Amino acid sequence: MNQNSLKTASLGIQHVLAMYAGAVIVPLIVGGALKLSVEQLTYLVSIDILMCGIATLLQVWRNRFFGIGLPVVLGCTFTAVGPMIAIGGQYGISAIYGSILVSGIFVVLVAKYFGMLVKFFPPVVTGSVVSVIGITLIPVAMNNMAGGVGSPDFGSVENISLAFGTLVFILLLFRFFKGFVRSVAILLGLVGGTIVSSFMGKVDFGAVGEASWFHMPQPFYFGTPTFELAAILTMILVAIVSLVESTGVYFALSDIVGKKVDEKDLANGYRAEGLAIVLGAIFNAFPYTTYSQNVGLVQLSGVKGKNVIYTAGAFLVILGLVPKIGALTTIIPSPVLGGAMIAMFGMVVAYGIKMLGKVDFSSQENLLIVACAVGMGLGVTAVPGIFAQMPESVRILTDNGIVVGSLTAIFLNIVFNVKPKAVGDKEKVTA
């Protein structure tokens, strides 16, 4: 291997490490919440890593139909975690993949026209949606910090100490290091917490020993998908939010690499994400989106070529074909996961607040949109039976706090910001 090849390989591995914690923690959370067996969880982690690689390759390979051709890495979106858990709990795991499949097809179909739909999803809408999703995830993190729902040592001093120890370690890495170490701080926190847990007798390596060295992806591993309207609406909203976020990443990368992005490039990028989501549904993985942490790594390294991302994608595909590597992540104890989740899910909330920071809050209308969206979303999450007496056709849209909050934000934005102002308002403005 010559020096250039070695450099490309090492930079590709850096990109894999930067997104690895985010890639594996999503299946661990969703699989844990859905009570999957160790074997099923190992498959979920492995197939997710594999699909991250395929999704990345689809995006970086620019052709007539898909791929934006920028050095972008794709991974499973955190925005989908809460909705997937809610859909799985209410309708079963088959409905999760039915909704992901339809949302992927939706993205492929609207890719060419998404620019015209963006006005319905300004920061006041997307910021509210992301904030509600992040806040609804926090209880999942807290339960894991305590040891996981139903664990005999729930809330023990050992569990709480491990969780906070992991969180503090991550915070210290952010405080005293810069650059690449910061980008892999969550991964280092998970590794460090697991090592400490092993000395406390809380790590079982049995799953690693039982896992095979090689497997092939299996379509519809968890069964034939089923289709529920509420679940589909939820996942389409998640996909739209992801597209809005991805648009920002595309423009950031185009600025870094000095390549102008036009409408056709954006449509190709959206279409590649849609194809990745469809494949995620078929092979029972996740919806996929651009990973912003890898954008920072492109800027940090100064290497802007696509070959590094092709290499990262190839590494992810290879890792995803080896279940033993996937099984290694399943041994992370719940309290360690919980400690990392607080930081990661807190960042989802913080990102939602950052999006809301672009909103003009001198406008009373925008304040009302956020207030009602967050209020309705959290209200239904905290009191899930509030609409239990409503007709089935209404409950489809009201049983999920994320759907209620999102639809509230979209509807109020149309009423206050998209529709023309009333005549009286115009007269006040001209006066």
Secondary structure as the mmCIF struct_conf table of DSSP 4:
data_model
#
loop_
_struct_conf.conf_type_id
_struct_conf.id
_struct_conf.beg_label_comp_id
_struct_conf.beg_label_asym_id
_struct_conf.beg_label_seq_id
_struct_conf.end_label_comp_id
_struct_conf.end_label_asym_id
_struct_conf.end_label_seq_id
HELX_RH_AL_P HELX_RH_AL_P1 GLN A 3 ALA A 33
TURN_TY1_P TURN_TY1_P1 LEU A 34 LYS A 35
HELX_RH_AL_P HELX_RH_AL_P2 VAL A 38 VAL A 60
BEND BEND1 TRP A 61 TRP A 61
BEND BEND2 ARG A 64 PHE A 66
BEND BEND3 LEU A 70 PRO A 71
STRN STRN1 LEU A 74 CYS A 76
HELX_RH_3T_P HELX_RH_3T_P1 PHE A 78 ALA A 80
HELX_RH_AL_P HELX_RH_AL_P3 VAL A 81 TYR A 91
HELX_RH_AL_P HELX_RH_AL_P4 ILE A 93 VAL A 110
HELX_RH_3T_P HELX_RH_3T_P2 ALA A 111 TYR A 113
HELX_RH_AL_P HELX_RH_AL_P5 PHE A 114 LEU A 117
HELX_RH_3T_P HELX_RH_3T_P3 VAL A 118 PHE A 120
BEND BEND4 PHE A 121 PHE A 121
HELX_RH_AL_P HELX_RH_AL_P6 PRO A 123 MET A 145
TURN_TY1_P TURN_TY1_P2 ALA A 146 GLY A 147
TURN_TY1_P TURN_TY1_P3 VAL A 149 GLY A 150
TURN_TY1_P TURN_TY1_P4 PRO A 152 GLY A 155
HELX_RH_AL_P HELX_RH_AL_P7 VAL A 157 PHE A 176
TURN_TY1_P TURN_TY1_P5 GLY A 179 GLY A 179
HELX_RH_AL_P HELX_RH_AL_P8 PHE A 180 SER A 183
TURN_TY1_P TURN_TY1_P6 VAL A 184 VAL A 184
HELX_RH_AL_P HELX_RH_AL_P9 ALA A 185 PHE A 199
TURN_TY1_P TURN_TY1_P7 MET A 200 GLY A 201
TURN_TY1_P TURN_TY1_P8 PHE A 205 PHE A 205
HELX_RH_AL_P HELX_RH_AL_P10 GLY A 206 GLU A 210
BEND BEND5 ALA A 211 ALA A 211
BEND BEND6 TRP A 213 TRP A 213
TURN_TY1_P TURN_TY1_P9 PRO A 219 PHE A 222
BEND BEND7 THR A 224 THR A 224
HELX_RH_AL_P HELX_RH_AL_P11 LEU A 229 VAL A 257
TURN_TY1_P TURN_TY1_P10 GLY A 258 GLY A 258
HELX_RH_AL_P HELX_RH_AL_P12 GLU A 263 ILE A 282
TURN_TY1_P TURN_TY1_P11 PHE A 283 ASN A 284
STRN STRN2 TYR A 288 THR A 290
HELX_RH_AL_P HELX_RH_AL_P13 SER A 292 SER A 301
HELX_RH_AL_P HELX_RH_AL_P14 LYS A 306 GLY A 320
TURN_TY1_P TURN_TY1_P12 LEU A 321 LEU A 321
HELX_RH_AL_P HELX_RH_AL_P15 PRO A 323 THR A 330
TURN_TY1_P TURN_TY1_P13 ILE A 331 ILE A 331
BEND BEND8 ILE A 332 ILE A 332
HELX_RH_AL_P HELX_RH_AL_P16 SER A 334 LEU A 356
TURN_TY1_P TURN_TY1_P14 GLY A 357 LYS A 358
BEND BEND9 VAL A 359 VAL A 359
TURN_TY1_P TURN_TY1_P15 PHE A 361 SER A 362
BEND BEND10 SER A 363 SER A 363
HELX_RH_AL_P HELX_RH_AL_P17 GLN A 364 ALA A 382
BEND BEND11 VAL A 383 VAL A 383
TURN_TY1_P TURN_TY1_P16 PRO A 384 GLN A 389
BEND BEND12 MET A 390 MET A 390
HELX_RH_AL_P HELX_RH_AL_P18 GLU A 392 THR A 398
BEND BEND13 ASP A 399 ASP A 399
HELX_RH_AL_P HELX_RH_AL_P19 GLY A 401 ASN A 413
HELX_RH_PI_P HELX_RH_PI_P1 ILE A 414 VAL A 418
BEND BEND14 LYS A 419 LYS A 419
HELX_LH_PP_P HELX_LH_PP_P1 PRO A 420 ALA A 422
HELX_RH_AL_P HELX_RH_AL_P20 VAL A 423 THR A 430
#
